[in-house]
Amino acid sequence: MSRIGKKPVLLPAGVTASIDAGQLSMKGPKGTLAIQLADEVTYTLEDGQVSVKPVNDSKRARSFWGMQRTLVQNLVVGVTEGFSKTLEITGVGYRANAQGKKLKLQLGYSHDVDIDVPEGIEIKTPDNTTVEISGIDKQKVGQVAAEIRRWRKPEPYKGKGIKYRGEYIFRKEGKKK
């Protein structure tokens, strides 16, 4: 049986939750988020916590159980603290610059790469080689970071490219004479 699914999600002070019209919505200091309710699990909202239980003992219901509980937990963390990812750019002449709702990347192509920042996401560039992506929706933050990284993935010989902070790039030895 799932261990993570058995723990209820505690709602901190300042966070309110409501279940209506097939959606679970959370409202907190950073904003409002909602998820679609799954038919395989039941959600109960009582005394400052949300509990998730499977509808029956089928394999499908049990497999949804832990994931739905994690999605509810992500809503709580998103509306209270938010999520962030940091990208590091390595390479001669590779630069990033956030300009309003656009991110301009110079990645060694013959043209600059302009990326539109989606609603609900904030991008900062503390220096030319660091991009900080933050927002309240974990999925959106990760998706934007992956789309930026896709423009120039780190290569194993010199390590040039865009990588997540803390990511290990397996390095290869070059050709020998």
matplotlib code that plots the C-alpha trace (Angstrom):
import matplotlib.pyplot as plt

x = [0.0, 1.0, 2.7, 2.7, -1.0, -2.0, -0.6, -3.1, -2.0, -1.9, -3.1, -1.0, -2.4, -3.6, -4.4, -8.0, -9.2, -12.5, -13.9, -16.6, -17.6, -15.0, -12.1, -10.0, -8.9, -6.3, -6.0, -3.0, -0.7, 0.9, -2.3, -4.8, -4.3, -6.7, -6.6, -9.2, -10.4, -9.7, -12.6, -10.3, -9.8, -12.0, -11.0, -12.1, -11.6, -11.8, -10.1, -7.3, -6.3, -7.1, -7.2, -7.0, -8.2, -8.7, -12.3, -11.7, -8.9, -8.3, -4.7, -5.8, -7.3, -4.2, -1.8, -3.7, -3.7, -0.2, 0.1, -3.1, -1.9, 1.4, -0.5, -2.5, 0.7, 2.2, -0.8, -0.2, 3.5, 2.8, 0.4, 2.6, 6.2, 6.2, 8.7, 11.9, 14.5, 17.9, 19.6, 23.3, 24.8, 28.3, 30.2, 32.1, 29.7, 26.6, 24.5, 21.0, 19.1, 15.5, 13.7, 10.2, 8.1, 10.9, 14.0, 16.8, 19.4, 22.7, 23.7, 26.1, 23.5, 23.5, 20.5, 19.3, 16.7, 13.7, 11.5, 8.1, 7.5, 4.1, 1.6, 2.3, 6.0, 8.7, 12.2, 15.2, 18.8, 21.1, 24.0, 24.7, 25.0, 22.3, 18.5, 16.1, 12.6, 9.9, 6.2, 3.4, 2.7, 5.4, 4.5, 4.7, 8.0, 9.5, 8.1, 9.6, 13.0, 12.9, 12.0, 14.9, 17.3, 16.2, 17.8, 21.4, 21.7, 25.1, 27.5, 29.8, 33.2, 33.5, 30.4, 29.0, 25.3, 22.4, 22.2, 20.2, 22.0, 23.4, 23.1, 26.1, 27.3, 29.1, 32.3, 34.1, 37.7, 38.4, 40.3, 43.8, 46.7]
y = [0.0, 3.6, 5.3, 8.8, 8.7, 7.9, 11.2, 14.1, 17.4, 20.1, 23.5, 26.3, 29.5, 31.8, 28.9, 28.0, 25.1, 24.4, 21.4, 22.3, 21.4, 18.7, 20.9, 21.4, 25.0, 26.5, 30.1, 31.5, 34.5, 34.0, 33.3, 30.7, 27.3, 24.5, 20.8, 18.6, 15.9, 12.3, 9.8, 7.1, 8.8, 10.7, 14.0, 15.1, 18.5, 18.8, 20.8, 22.4, 19.3, 17.5, 13.7, 11.6, 8.0, 5.5, 4.7, 0.9, -1.6, -1.7, -1.3, 1.8, 3.5, 2.7, 4.0, 7.3, 7.7, 8.8, 10.9, 12.9, 13.4, 14.8, 17.1, 18.5, 19.0, 20.9, 23.2, 24.0, 24.7, 26.7, 29.1, 29.6, 29.5, 29.0, 27.0, 28.0, 26.5, 28.0, 27.5, 28.1, 28.9, 27.8, 28.8, 31.6, 34.3, 32.6, 35.1, 35.6, 38.8, 39.2, 42.2, 42.6, 39.6, 38.3, 36.4, 37.0, 34.3, 34.4, 30.8, 30.8, 30.7, 33.3, 34.9, 35.7, 33.4, 35.3, 33.4, 34.8, 34.4, 32.8, 34.2, 33.4, 32.8, 35.3, 35.2, 37.0, 37.1, 38.2, 37.9, 37.1, 33.3, 32.6, 32.4, 32.1, 30.9, 31.1, 30.8, 29.1, 26.3, 23.5, 22.1, 25.4, 26.3, 23.0, 23.2, 26.7, 25.6, 22.5, 24.6, 27.1, 24.2, 22.6, 25.4, 24.3, 21.1, 20.7, 18.7, 16.1, 17.3, 20.9, 21.2, 24.1, 24.7, 25.3, 23.1, 23.1, 24.3, 21.2, 19.0, 16.7, 16.6, 13.4, 14.5, 12.6, 12.6, 14.1, 12.5, 11.3, 11.5]
z = [0.0, -0.6, 2.4, 1.0, 0.2, 3.8, 5.1, 5.0, 3.4, 6.1, 5.1, 6.7, 8.0, 5.2, 2.8, 2.1, 0.0, -1.6, -3.6, -6.2, -9.8, -10.0, -9.0, -5.9, -5.6, -3.2, -2.4, -0.6, -0.3, -3.7, -5.7, -6.6, -8.1, -9.0, -10.2, -11.8, -9.4, -10.4, -10.3, -8.9, -5.5, -3.0, -1.4, 2.0, 3.4, 7.2, 10.0, 8.0, 6.0, 2.8, 2.8, -0.4, -0.4, -3.2, -4.2, -4.2, -4.1, -7.9, -9.2, -11.1, -8.0, -5.9, -8.6, -8.7, -4.9, -4.1, -7.3, -6.5, -2.9, -4.3, -6.7, -3.7, -1.8, -4.8, -4.7, -1.1, -1.6, -4.7, -3.1, 0.0, -1.2, -4.9, -7.0, -8.8, -11.1, -11.9, -15.2, -15.8, -19.2, -20.0, -23.2, -24.7, -25.9, -24.5, -22.7, -21.4, -20.7, -19.4, -20.9, -19.6, -20.8, -23.1, -22.5, -25.0, -25.4, -27.3, -27.8, -30.7, -33.4, -36.2, -34.5, -31.0, -29.5, -28.1, -25.7, -24.6, -20.8, -20.1, -17.7, -14.1, -14.6, -13.6, -15.2, -13.7, -14.9, -12.0, -14.3, -18.0, -17.4, -14.8, -15.5, -12.5, -13.3, -10.6, -10.3, -8.3, -10.7, -10.5, -13.9, -15.7, -14.1, -15.1, -18.6, -19.2, -17.8, -20.1, -23.2, -22.5, -21.9, -25.2, -27.2, -26.3, -24.2, -22.4, -24.5, -22.9, -24.4, -23.3, -21.1, -23.2, -23.1, -20.7, -17.6, -14.4, -11.3, -9.5, -12.6, -13.3, -16.9, -17.7, -19.4, -22.1, -23.2, -26.6, -29.5, -28.8, -31.3]

ax = plt.figure().add_subplot(projection="3d")
ax.plot(x, y, z, "-o")
ax.set_aspect("equal")
plt.show()
